[in-house]
Amino acid sequence: MINMLKQVADMKNHLGKVREIMQRVTATAEVGGGMVKVTANGNQRIIKIEVDPEIIDANDMEMLTDLVVAGVNKALDEAAEAGQNELRNQADSIIPKGMDLSKFGL
């Protein structure tokens, strides 16, 4: 029982390390030829959205919202991929020996 509690504590520690890594990993996606730039982190959080002021047209808000949505989706996809790559690179230091992560895409 004590051994099992130690393993749970170790996993909690490892998960904290994973969250830290994923927070540091960022990806910036550009859409509309760079008119909209969106930055996300590996925890799937949007950090920043930049919009070129020249594309803001009160008569065509649909285009702006479409670009923002496309940018957010692209940034989240790229951040997820970058995060998985970073986890693969650091797996030996954060994943307990012998743990099978193949079901998680790692």
Contact map, one row per residue, 1 for C-alpha under 8 A:
1111100000000000000000000000000000000000000000000000000000000000000000000000000000000000000000000000000000
1111110000000000000000000000000000000000000000000000000000000000000000000000000000000000000000000000000000
1111111000000000000000000000000000000000000000000000000000000000000000000000000000000000000000000000000000
1111111100000000000000000000000000000000000000000000000000000000000000000000000000000000000000000000000000
1111111110000000000000000000000000000000000000000000000000000000000000000000000000000000000000000000000000
0111111111000000000000000000000000000000000000000000000000000000000000000000000000000000000000000000000000
0011111111100000000000000000000000000000000000000000000000000000000000000000000000000000000000000000000000
0001111111110000000000000000000000000000000000000000000000000000000000000000000000000000000000000000000000
0000111111111000000000000000000000000000000000000000000000000000000000000000000000000000000000000000000000
0000011111111100000000000000000000000000000000000000000000000000000000000000000000000000000000000000000000
0000001111111110000000000000000000000000000000000000000000000000000000000000000000000000000000010000000000
0000000111111111000000000000000000000000000000000000000000000000000000000000000000000000000000000000000000
0000000011111111100000000000000000000000000000000000000000000000000000000000000000000000000000000000000000
0000000001111111110000000000000000000000000000000000000000000000000000000000000000000000000001110000000000
0000000000111111111000000000000000000000000000000000000000000000000000000000000000000000000000000000000000
0000000000011111111100000000000000000000000000000000000000000000000000000000000000000000000000000000000000
0000000000001111111110000000000000000000000000000000000000000000000000000000000000000000000001000000000000
0000000000000111111111000000000000000000000000000000000000000000000000000000000000000010000001000000000000
0000000000000011111111100000000000000000001000000000000000000000000000000000000000000000000000000000000000
0000000000000001111111110000000000000000000000000000000000000000000000000000000000000000000000000000000000
0000000000000000111111111000000000000000010000000000000000000000000000000000000000100110000000000000000000
0000000000000000011111111000000000000000111000000000000000000000000000000000000000100000000000000000000000
0000000000000000001111111100000000000000111000000000000000000000000000000000000000000000000000000000000000
0000000000000000000111111100000000000000110000000000000000000000000000000000000000000000000000000000000000
0000000000000000000011111110000000000000110000000000000000000000000000000000001001100100000000000000000000
0000000000000000000000111111000000000011110000000000000000000000000000000000001001100000000000000000000000
0000000000000000000000001111100000000011100000000000000000000000000000000011011001000000000000000000000000
0000000000000000000000000111110000001111000000000000000000000000000000000010011000000000000000000000000000
0000000000000000000000000011111000001110000000000000000000000000000000110110010000000000000000000000000000
0000000000000000000000000001111111111100000000000000000000000000000000100000000000000000000000000000000000
0000000000000000000000000000111111111000000000000000000000000000001001100000000000000000000000000000000000
0000000000000000000000000000011111110000000000000000000000000000001000000000000000000000000000000000000000
0000000000000000000000000000011111110000000000000000000000000000000000000000000000000000000000000000000000
0000000000000000000000000000011111111000000000000000000000000000000000000000000000000000000000000000000000
0000000000000000000000000000011111111000000000000011001000000000000000000000000000000000000000000000000000
0000000000000000000000000000011111111100000000001111000000000000001100100000000000000000000000000000000000
0000000000000000000000000001111001111110000000001110000000000000000000100000000000000000000000000000000000
0000000000000000000000000001110000011111000001111100000000000000000100110010000000000000000000000000000000
0000000000000000000000000111100000001111100001111000000000000000000000010010000000000000000000000000000000
0000000000000000000000000111000000000111110111110000000000000000000000010011001000000000000000000000000000
0000000000000000000001111110000000000011111111100000000000000000000000000001001100100000000000000000000000
0000000000000000000011111100000000000001111110000000000000000000000000000001001101100000000000000000000000
0000000000000000001001100000000000000000111110000000000000000000000000000000001100000000000000000000000000
0000000000000000000000000000000000000001111111000000000000000000000000000001001100000000000000000000000000
0000000000000000000000000000000000000001111111100000000000000000000000000001000000000000000000000000000000
0000000000000000000000000000000000000111100111111000000000000000000000010001000000000000000000000000000000
0000000000000000000000000000000000000111100011111000000000000000000000000000000000000000000000000000000000
0000000000000000000000000000000000000111000001111100000000000000000000000000000000000000000000000000000000
0000000000000000000000000000000000011110000001111110000000000000000000000000000000000000000000000000000000
0000000000000000000000000000000000011100000000011111000000000000000000000000000000000000000000000000000000
0000000000000000000000000000000000111000000000001111101000000000000000000000000000000000000000000000000000
0000000000000000000000000000000000110000000000000111111100000000000000000000000000000000000000000000000000
0000000000000000000000000000000000000000000000000011111100000000000000000000000000000000000000000000000000
0000000000000000000000000000000000000000000000000001111110000000000000000000000000000000000000000000000000
0000000000000000000000000000000000100000000000000011111110000001000000000000000000000000000000000000000000
0000000000000000000000000000000000000000000000000001111111011001000000000000000000000000000000000000000000
0000000000000000000000000000000000000000000000000000011111111000000000000000000000000000000000000000000000
0000000000000000000000000000000000000000000000000000000111111000000000000000000000000000000000000000000000
0000000000000000000000000000000000000000000000000000000011111000000000000000000000000000000000000000000000
0000000000000000000000000000000000000000000000000000000111111111000000000000000000000000000000000000000000
0000000000000000000000000000000000000000000000000000000111111111100000000000000000000000000000000000000000
0000000000000000000000000000000000000000000000000000000000011111110000000000000000000000000000000000000000
0000000000000000000000000000000000000000000000000000000000011111111000000000000000000000000000000000000000
0000000000000000000000000000000000000000000000000000001100011111111100000000000000000000000000000000000000
0000000000000000000000000000000000000000000000000000000000001111111110000000000000000000000000000000000000
0000000000000000000000000000000000000000000000000000000000000111111111000000000000000000000000000000000000
0000000000000000000000000000001100010000000000000000000000000011111111100000000000000000000000000000000000
0000000000000000000000000000000000010100000000000000000000000001111111110000000000000000000000000000000000
0000000000000000000000000000000000000000000000000000000000000000111111111000000000000000000000000000000000
0000000000000000000000000000001000000000000000000000000000000000011111111100000000000000000000000000000000
0000000000000000000000000000111000011100000000000000000000000000001111111110000000000000000000000000000000
0000000000000000000000000000100000000111000001000000000000000000000111111111000000000000000000000000000000
0000000000000000000000000000000000000000000000000000000000000000000011111111100000000000000000000000000000
0000000000000000000000000000100000000000000000000000000000000000000001111111110000000000000000000000000000
0000000000000000000000000011100000000111000000000000000000000000000000111111111000000000000000000000000000
0000000000000000000000000010000000000001110111000000000000000000000000011111111100000000000000000000000000
0000000000000000000000000000000000000000000000000000000000000000000000001111111110000000000000000000000000
0000000000000000000000000011100000000000000000000000000000000000000000000111111111000000000000000000000000
0000000000000000000000001111000000000001111100000000000000000000000000000011111111100000000000000000000000
0000000000000000000000000000000000000000111100000000000000000000000000000001111111110000000000000000000000
0000000000000000000000000000000000000000000000000000000000000000000000000000111111111000000000000000000000
0000000000000000000000001110000000000000010000000000000000000000000000000000011111111100000000000000000000
0000000000000000000011001100000000000000110000000000000000000000000000000000001111111110000000000000000000
0000000000000000000000000000000000000000000000000000000000000000000000000000000111111111000000000000000001
0000000000000000000000000000000000000000000000000000000000000000000000000000000011111111100000000000000000
0000000000000000000010001000000000000000000000000000000000000000000000000000000001111111110000000000000000
0000000000000000010010000000000000000000000000000000000000000000000000000000000000111111111000000000000001
0000000000000000000000000000000000000000000000000000000000000000000000000000000000011111111000000000000001
0000000000000000000000000000000000000000000000000000000000000000000000000000000000001111111100000000000000
0000000000000000000000000000000000000000000000000000000000000000000000000000000000000111111111000000000000
0000000000000000000000000000000000000000000000000000000000000000000000000000000000000011111111100000000000
0000000000000000000000000000000000000000000000000000000000000000000000000000000000000000111111111000000000
0000000000000000000000000000000000000000000000000000000000000000000000000000000000000000011111100000000000
0000000000000100110000000000000000000000000000000000000000000000000000000000000000000000011111110000000000
0000000000000100000000000000000000000000000000000000000000000000000000000000000000000000001111111010000000
0000000000100100000000000000000000000000000000000000000000000000000000000000000000000000000101111110000000
0000000000000000000000000000000000000000000000000000000000000000000000000000000000000000000100111110000000
0000000000000000000000000000000000000000000000000000000000000000000000000000000000000000000000011111000000
0000000000000000000000000000000000000000000000000000000000000000000000000000000000000000000000111111100000
0000000000000000000000000000000000000000000000000000000000000000000000000000000000000000000000000111111000
0000000000000000000000000000000000000000000000000000000000000000000000000000000000000000000000000011111111
0000000000000000000000000000000000000000000000000000000000000000000000000000000000000000000000000001111111
0000000000000000000000000000000000000000000000000000000000000000000000000000000000000000000000000001111111
0000000000000000000000000000000000000000000000000000000000000000000000000000000000000000000000000000111111
0000000000000000000000000000000000000000000000000000000000000000000000000000000000000000000000000000111111
0000000000000000000000000000000000000000000000000000000000000000000000000000000000010011000000000000111111
